[in-house]
């Protein structure tokens, strides 16, 4: 396998100083598999418990009775673990550095003491709005410190937060408010990003028209820009915070009480509400943050994700704060005011660990090395990537130009469902291979299965679908309100295993390479998108009769969104209509779902039973139509010729 040609072993210094070196990894990994109960019992001590647990793992993957419990009889509070327990030792240490969109605006340094006061105030405001233990609160905020206060305030009083990425549309927001039956939506007036501003409150107003009248809206002032106000429904955070008490005792939550719901795309229909609970999630987020990034006391950690994604939950808020770190919240984008912004921020705040997505690396690589070279990046020690496979060219640039060849790159493979990293090289332990997620984290047992027979493929090298045998503490517990869908999605195709939805290769050295999704989920700029969601948005347009959506390779985004659209009889296929459909999808779902290419399709390739043959559509979108495979089962093979003839990607 040519991919394994060049490897990058850790420097002697890194191997000697890291939490985990090669020998320790092997020993700890073996121990974690041999006796998971003993291993995770010990790790359970990373968090402070109000009632100590006596049970560790209680898991059943049997279809029809799937249950996942960790530390079930313990009680704890996630907010107390992220704040209160650090107050004595590091009350005056910076917990959060807020770096605003506009570099002219001052950064804020929020100490653990201040974080405590702000979180308690927010918690008391929520209580006054009627939020109690078990209630849901939707957070629709920009990347501002109040987003972290809101998360931790919910955790403090036992409310379940569900963050909706601020780039999502009013419709998407309404669906999530209704799906989780939230009592309160927390939003801001406007969200500055990349020098532009999104009217978040206006979006929330539109969404709330489609929600129950009892839903309240707590509004944080970010820009002071214009908003409309509904008396009795809208509440002014900045006014209320003045009078709110800075004390709020943390609730003792059961380890298996939900901490948050996060909606994510699946291969069918509506996004699903992934549920994470408290005890196991906190243990896993804290451990992976410390070990994967070789985080040490005093380090400044920067994950560039948005708190609207799981990466922001685990590696901006819960993991770093549980470990008493200084974590950066960045409101902006990599290219504003110019392509040196990331590196300027690294220099300014002396960042030690930097964690971003391949799509950002590719975009910045395209702007040239000068933007990187003008910044002093000597504080960087470990680099990380997440969200999609990284191509070797981008990996090499990240390694050479950003890391100066000194910084190991942890290519972390995981999912919203997994709560934290499942596979990654460790900085002091593994000889990295560009593009490989390398090794399982402690307690993780990856298996590669033959897709149709579900037979486990032994030996190396092999390629197939990636499943995980057995559980880990950070695993999702259910889909909100639909445990049956949970079982069906993750435990029915490959009985006895957690099915990841990804394909993978294990090379001759036993290292893992993620090859991408094997279902109808695509990965656009590291954001997960169900092709079915884009299709249903398209067919909701009056002029569209039918639509089929597939991914295709895109230089910057990893995958682009390719739409085949059949119009209603009599509609003209014009460029204006293309634009209209593009904007339509943006308003239905959000800008991240913008179609890249729309091809007019007089007909779609279907089997005689009416099933769309996506394999063919994928090939055409990839501009790889020379080998379409067997098309003899098509009802009308001639539609394929038309689609090839008029393909958009050439
Ligand atoms: C899907 C999960 C987990 C945080 C970000 C995305 C893909 C994720 C990698 C990686 C190759 C990756 C997978 C996975 N993915 N990380 N390092 N290498 N692929 O979370 O939105 O839940 O998406 O992202 O396909 O299944 P998500």
Boltz pocket constraint, residues with backbone or C-beta under 6 A from the ligand:
constraints:
  - pocket:
      binder: B
      contacts: [[A, 264], [A, 310], [A, 311], [A, 385], [A, 386], [A, 387], [A, 388], [A, 389], [A, 390], [A, 411], [A, 412], [A, 413], [A, 414], [A, 415], [A, 416], [A, 417], [A, 423], [A, 437], [A, 500], [A, 501], [A, 502], [A, 514], [A, 516], [A, 517], [A, 523], [A, 526], [A, 527], [A, 528]]
      max_distance: 6.0
